[in-house]
Amino acid sequence: MNLGALFQNKVLIAGLIAWLMAQIIKMPLNYFYTRKWNWALLLTTGGMPSSHSSCTMGMAVSVGLIEGFNSVSFAIALCLAFIVM
């Protein structure tokens, strides 16, 4: 397996970026409500926005953009995203 090819996978990169953005957005949102910085939110699961939902939707949308929204791959990715959500 070529690890370099893994980092060129656009669907994987889109999912990871969506996950990372959701994790980062949790901190200022939590600060807005509590007026305290909670750095542990970067590594915790759950909460809003959901990093699991963001990751699966990011991957589903990128599959749709790359392979087409009428492809079987998009349908599978979207169903997985709905199950996660």
trRosetta pair geometry for C-beta under 8 A, 3 or more apart (Angstrom, degrees):
i j d omega theta_ij theta_ji phi_ij phi_ji
1 5 7.9 -123 178 52 69 114
1 6 7.5 43 161 -48 107 115
2 5 4.3 68 93 3 109 110
2 6 7.3 -177 102 -16 61 80
3 6 5.2 -42 -157 21 46 120
3 7 7.1 36 152 -12 69 100
4 7 6.2 -62 -159 38 36 104
4 8 6.8 27 147 -14 66 110
5 8 5.5 -63 -150 40 40 110
5 9 7.1 62 149 -46 66 88
6 9 5.9 -34 -164 -4 37 117
6 12 7.0 -45 -180 74 69 167
7 13 7.5 74 -169 -74 52 107
9 12 3.9 48 98 18 117 115
9 13 6.4 162 88 -15 61 86
10 13 5.6 -56 -143 39 32 112
10 14 6.2 35 157 -22 66 105
10 62 6.0 -162 131 179 91 127
10 66 6.2 144 83 -77 133 140
11 14 5.8 -53 -148 34 29 111
11 15 6.5 27 154 -16 62 107
11 59 5.3 60 178 -146 90 79
11 62 4.8 167 -114 104 62 124
11 63 5.6 44 -116 -66 125 77
11 66 6.8 -88 -62 12 96 150
12 15 5.8 -57 -150 38 31 110
12 16 6.3 26 156 -15 66 109
12 59 7.5 25 -89 -109 32 105
13 16 5.8 -58 -144 40 30 108
13 17 6.2 30 157 -19 66 107
14 17 5.9 -55 -144 37 28 109
14 18 6.4 28 156 -18 63 107
14 58 4.6 -170 143 160 86 98
14 59 6.1 147 89 -87 103 44
14 61 7.2 -134 159 74 142 90
14 62 3.8 153 40 -52 166 148
15 18 5.8 -56 -148 37 29 110
15 19 6.3 31 153 -20 64 107
15 55 4.6 53 -174 -167 88 74
15 56 7.1 38 -131 -76 110 24
15 58 4.7 157 -99 89 43 110
15 59 3.9 14 -73 -58 115 98
15 62 7.3 -106 -39 22 74 136
16 19 5.5 -51 -146 36 33 114
16 20 6.2 33 155 -19 66 106
16 55 7.2 36 -78 -127 30 99
17 20 5.7 -54 -144 38 31 111
17 21 6.3 32 156 -20 65 106
17 58 6.7 -173 68 -166 80 153
18 21 5.8 -53 -145 36 30 111
18 22 6.5 31 155 -19 63 106
18 54 4.2 -167 154 155 98 91
18 55 5.5 168 87 -89 107 38
18 57 6.8 -154 177 72 159 82
18 58 3.0 -155 -14 -48 149 146
18 59 7.7 -119 31 -25 139 64
19 22 5.9 -58 -153 35 29 110
19 23 6.5 26 153 -17 65 107
19 51 4.8 62 -151 -174 72 97
19 52 8.0 41 -115 -78 97 25
19 54 5.7 156 -84 93 41 107
19 55 4.0 27 -67 -77 102 104
19 58 7.3 -110 -26 25 68 145
20 23 5.7 -55 -149 36 32 111
20 24 6.3 27 156 -16 67 108
21 24 5.8 -58 -145 40 31 108
21 25 6.1 31 158 -22 67 109
21 54 6.7 -145 70 176 93 148
22 25 5.8 -54 -142 35 28 111
22 26 6.9 43 154 -35 59 97
22 49 4.5 -112 -142 96 94 108
22 50 6.6 -37 -171 92 145 27
22 51 4.1 172 94 -95 130 65
22 53 7.8 146 -112 64 159 77
22 54 3.9 -170 -44 6 137 160
22 55 7.6 -91 18 -36 139 75
23 26 6.0 -45 -163 11 32 117
23 41 7.3 162 -169 137 70 77
23 42 5.6 71 163 -147 110 53
23 43 7.9 56 -158 -62 128 26
23 51 5.2 32 -57 -91 82 134
24 27 6.4 -48 -172 16 43 110
24 42 7.3 30 -89 -114 52 88
25 28 6.7 -60 -160 42 46 97
25 29 6.1 41 151 -17 75 115
25 49 5.7 20 84 22 130 116
26 29 5.8 -69 -149 44 30 111
26 30 5.9 28 159 -20 69 111
26 41 4.5 -150 117 162 122 127
26 42 7.7 -177 64 -76 117 42
26 47 5.7 63 -132 119 127 138
26 48 7.5 145 -110 87 88 38
26 49 6.9 -126 -69 36 80 66
27 30 5.9 -58 -146 37 26 108
27 31 6.3 25 156 -18 63 108
27 37 6.8 21 -170 -150 101 79
27 38 6.9 -158 -127 64 72 70
27 39 7.4 25 -117 -104 122 42
27 41 5.4 169 -79 75 70 131
27 42 6.8 8 -57 -60 119 82
28 31 5.3 -53 -144 38 37 114
28 32 6.3 47 154 -29 66 100
29 32 5.6 -48 -152 26 32 116
29 33 6.9 17 155 -7 62 105
29 48 7.4 -103 128 99 157 84
29 49 7.9 127 -7 -11 161 77
30 33 6.1 -64 -153 42 34 103
30 34 5.8 -13 167 19 72 115
30 36 7.8 -57 138 76 95 70
30 38 5.3 -64 126 33 147 118
30 41 5.9 -168 -3 -60 155 161
31 34 6.6 -75 -125 57 24 81
31 35 6.6 57 -175 -112 62 19
31 36 6.7 -142 -120 69 66 28
31 37 5.6 6 -93 -88 114 60
31 38 7.7 -161 -65 11 72 78
34 38 7.4 39 66 -26 147 116
38 41 4.9 78 105 -22 100 107
39 42 6.1 -23 179 3 60 112
40 43 6.3 -71 -168 48 54 94
40 44 5.8 50 142 -32 84 115
41 44 5.6 -59 -128 33 38 111
41 47 7.0 -49 -144 49 102 173
44 47 6.9 67 106 -5 111 129
45 51 6.9 -106 -131 47 66 117
45 52 7.3 47 -158 -38 104 108
46 50 7.5 -31 -145 -118 28 81
47 50 7.2 165 81 -89 49 55
49 53 7.4 -112 171 66 84 111
49 54 6.1 71 138 -52 116 123
50 53 3.9 61 90 16 120 109
50 54 6.3 173 93 -14 62 84
50 85 7.5 139 79 -114 153 73
51 54 5.4 -52 -142 39 34 115
51 55 6.1 39 158 -24 66 105
52 55 6.0 -55 -150 33 26 111
52 56 6.6 14 159 -8 62 109
52 84 5.3 -149 147 178 104 118
53 56 6.2 -61 -144 43 30 102
53 57 6.0 22 161 -13 67 113
53 81 7.2 81 -151 -166 63 83
53 84 5.9 173 -91 118 58 108
53 85 4.8 73 -116 -91 111 89
54 57 6.1 -61 -141 43 25 105
54 58 6.0 29 159 -23 63 110
55 58 5.8 -56 -146 35 25 112
55 59 6.5 21 157 -14 61 107
56 59 5.7 -54 -148 38 32 110
56 60 6.2 33 153 -21 66 107
56 77 7.5 176 -175 -179 77 77
56 80 5.8 -139 -156 118 121 92
56 81 3.9 166 134 -106 109 74
56 84 4.6 140 -1 35 161 153
56 85 7.5 -139 72 -35 133 87
57 60 5.5 -52 -142 37 34 112
57 61 6.2 32 159 -17 67 105
57 81 5.0 102 -77 -149 59 136
57 85 7.8 53 -53 -54 107 124
58 61 6.1 -56 -145 38 26 106
58 62 6.3 22 158 -14 62 111
59 62 5.9 -60 -145 40 29 108
59 63 6.3 33 155 -21 65 105
59 77 5.7 -136 120 -158 92 122
59 81 7.5 -176 64 -71 91 109
60 63 5.8 -53 -149 34 30 111
60 64 6.5 31 152 -18 63 106
60 74 6.7 89 -168 -155 74 67
60 77 3.9 169 -108 133 72 105
60 78 4.8 109 -156 -79 133 57
60 80 7.3 -174 -74 62 111 93
60 81 4.6 -56 -30 -30 145 141
61 64 5.5 -54 -151 36 34 115
61 65 6.3 31 153 -17 67 105
62 65 5.6 -51 -143 38 35 110
62 66 6.1 26 159 -13 67 110
63 66 6.0 -63 -141 44 27 103
63 67 5.6 -22 178 26 68 113
63 71 7.4 -126 154 73 94 125
63 73 5.2 -136 -176 130 123 103
63 74 4.9 174 116 -92 105 66
63 77 4.5 133 32 5 154 162
64 67 7.1 -67 -115 57 16 76
64 68 6.9 -53 -163 124 52 17
64 69 4.3 34 -158 -90 105 74
64 71 7.6 -176 -115 35 49 102
64 74 4.4 83 -85 -125 73 129
64 77 7.6 -135 -37 72 81 132
64 78 7.7 59 -58 -56 117 110
67 71 4.2 -51 131 16 109 168
67 73 5.0 27 80 59 164 131
67 74 6.2 -163 78 -40 108 96
68 71 4.6 111 70 -30 90 103
68 74 6.8 -115 92 -17 51 137
69 74 5.5 -154 -136 155 38 170
70 74 7.3 48 27 48 10 136
71 74 4.7 99 62 4 85 99
71 75 7.1 -147 99 -4 49 86
72 75 5.5 -54 -152 36 37 114
72 76 6.4 37 152 -19 69 104
73 76 5.9 -55 -150 36 31 110
73 77 6.3 27 154 -16 65 109
74 77 5.7 -57 -144 41 32 109
74 78 6.0 31 157 -20 68 108
75 78 5.9 -55 -143 37 27 109
75 79 6.4 28 157 -18 62 107
76 79 5.9 -56 -148 37 29 110
76 80 6.4 30 153 -19 63 106
77 80 5.7 -54 -150 36 32 113
77 81 6.4 34 151 -21 64 104
78 81 5.5 -51 -149 34 34 113
78 82 6.5 36 152 -19 65 102
79 82 5.6 -51 -148 35 34 112
79 83 6.5 36 152 -20 64 103
80 83 5.7 -53 -150 34 33 113
80 84 6.5 32 153 -18 65 105
81 84 5.7 -54 -149 36 32 111
81 85 6.3 23 155 -12 66 109
82 85 5.8 -59 -143 43 31 105
